[in-house]
Amino acid sequence: MARPTDMFVWPARLLHWLMAVLIIAMLFIGVGMVASVSERHDWLVRLHKPLGVAILVLAVVRLIVRWRNPPPPLPADLPVLQKWAALASHWLLYALMLTLPLVGWAMLSAGGYPVMLSASLRLPSILPANAVAFAVLRHLHAWLA
C-alpha cells in the first residue's frame, strides 16, 4: 500500500519528536552545567555526554530515513522566500544536530577528558590533547548551542 504523499512516514515523525525532547533537554542540561560551579553538577555532565552521542546517532538515522522517504512537498502557493527560509532553517538544524555533538566530542578529546557512555564504555579521542584547541572548541560548542 502506498503512503500518502502529504504525510511524513512514522519513523520520521517518531525521530522528530524524540530528538526534539532530547535537544531541549540538552539545552537545559548545558545551561545547568555552565551555571553551576559546584561539584553537584557532575551528574549533569555524566548525562550530557551520552545524550550528545545519542543525538548524533539519531541525526544520522534521521538523514537515512529522510533520503529513503522524501518529505512531503511544501505548499505550491508558498512564496519563494518562505520556501527558501524553510529549507535553509531545516538544513541548518540538521547541520547543528551533527556538528554540536562532534564539536563537543572533539572539545573533550582536546581537553584530555574521556567521553564515557557508561561506567565501562569509553569513546576514543578524536583529537590529541591541546589546551588551545580545547578553549576554541569550548567557545564554539557554547556558541553553536
N, C-alpha and C positions, 0 to 999 in steps of 0.2 A: 504494500500500500504506500503510495507516495505521500510525502508530508506536505502540509500546506506551505506555500512559498512566502506567506506573510507572517510566519512564526519562527522563532529560534528553536532549534532542537532542544530536547530536555537536558542533555548533558551540558549544553552551553548555558542554559538558564540556571542549572544547579551550580556550575562553576562560577557563574556571575555572582550569585548571592553568597556562596561560601567565601569567595575571595573578598567580597565587599565587607563581610563581617571580619575576616582576618586582617584586612588592611586598616579598617577603622580601629580594631583592637591594637594593631601595631603602632598606630599613631598615638594612642593614649599611653601605651606602654613606653614608647620612646620619650614622650613628654615627661612621664613619671620618672624615667631613668635620669634624664638630664636635670630635672628639677630637684632631685634629692642628692644630698651629699653624704648621706649616712650609708652604712653597710646594709641597712634594712632593704634596700632596693635590689639586692643580689638576686632575689627570686625573679625580679623583672628581667634582668639580664639573662638568666637561665631560660626564661620563657621566650625572650625576644629572638634568640639565635635560631632555635628550631622552627619557630613560626616564619622567620625570614626565609629559611630554606624551603619550607612548605609552600610559601608564596611563589618562590622561584620555580619550583617543580610544577605547581598548578598553572602558572603562567605559560609554561611550555606546553602543558596538556591543553590549555585553552587555545593556544595557537594551532595545535594539531586539529582540535575539534573544529575550529573556525575554517581551516583550509579544506577539511573534508566535508564540511557542511556550511557553505557560504551563508551569511546572514541575509535576512530579507532586505530588499532594496529600500532605500529611503523614498519617501513620497515623491511622486513625479512633479508635484507643484511646489516643492520646497525651493526657495531661492538658492541660486548657485553659491552665494556667500555662506548661507547656513549649511548647505551640504558640505562645503569645504571645511567649515568650522567643526561640524560633527565628525567628519573623517579625521581631521587633524587632531582633535582632542582625544578621539578614540585610540589612535595610534600612539599618541603621547602617553596615554595611560598604560598601554602595553609596554612601551619602552621603559617607563618607570617601574613597572612590575618586574621587569627583567633586570634593569640596571641597579636599582636600590639594593636588592639582596647581594648582587655581585660586588658592589662598592663596599657594602658592609663587611662581606667576607674578606675582601682584599684589605680593608682597613684593619681588621683584626689580625690578619696574617702579617701585615706590615708592623703592627704593634707587638707581635710575638705572642698574641693571645690565642688560645685554642678555640676552635668552633666545635663545641660539644653539642651533639644532638641528644645524647643521653649520657648516663654515667660511664658507659663504655664505648660509645660510638663517636669518634672524632673525625671531622673532615680534614683533609690535607690542607696545608697552607698553599695559597695561590700566588703569594708574593713573598720575597725574602724580608726579614725584619729590617725596617728602615724607619727611623723616627720622623724624618721629613715627609716621607710618603704617608705615614700614619696620620700626621697632622693635616695634610692636604685632603686625604680621603675622609677624615673625620668631618671636616667642614663641608666637603662635597656631599657626604651622606646626609648631614643635617639640612643642607640647602635643598637637596632633591626631595627630601621628605616634606 
